[in-house]
Amino acid sequence: MANICVYLGSRQGSDPCFHEATVALGREIGTRGHGLVYGGARVGLMGALADAVLDAGGEVIGVMPDHLVEREMSHHGLTQLIRVADMHERKATMAAKADAFAALPGGIGTLEELFESWTWQYLGLHDKPIALLDTQRFFAPLLTFLDNLVGQGFLDARTRDALGSAPTPPALLDRLEQQLLSA
């Protein structure tokens, strides 16, 4: 069993497909026997993911700074809710509890967490796999931009290739599981 750290929105987004893909990923995580590590909220895509993992029999660890417990409305039905002092401790705790990382649609917080984890991988602080769930090609503009960084000489192709993507929840977990097994 691996703990998958998932970064995603505390909002639902405007297209119901994001919610559907999030719930499908949660079911896959739970039925495959993996655990979820995430930001601890009960709202938006975050809450939908946690509920789906729990409904599928999986364990869920939420990590939330004290100042966000009320703002993001912490989830009270988790296997474990870890309260931390600040965002830095949140990200470090989530990374320490994770065996792999995934990002789903979300806003600036999701992107910030994704890029920090990817940067930590690049710097050799961990060797855990990272991938995007590219529902409805949500991340396509970002992936094109990253490919442009490679073309312009600002990003190494090997580093770019370390950030994978998959169009469906089963394909995403297959990718992460394959990378975990080959590590």
Secondary structure by P-SEA (a helix, b strand, c coil): cbbbbbbbbccccccaaaaaaaaaaaaaaaaabbbbbcccccccaaaaaaaaaaaabbbbbbbbcccccccccccccccbbbbcccaaaaaaaaaaaccbbbbccccaaaaaaaaaaaaaaaacccbbbbbbccccccaaaaaaaaaaaaaaccccccccccccccccaaaaaaaaaaaaaac
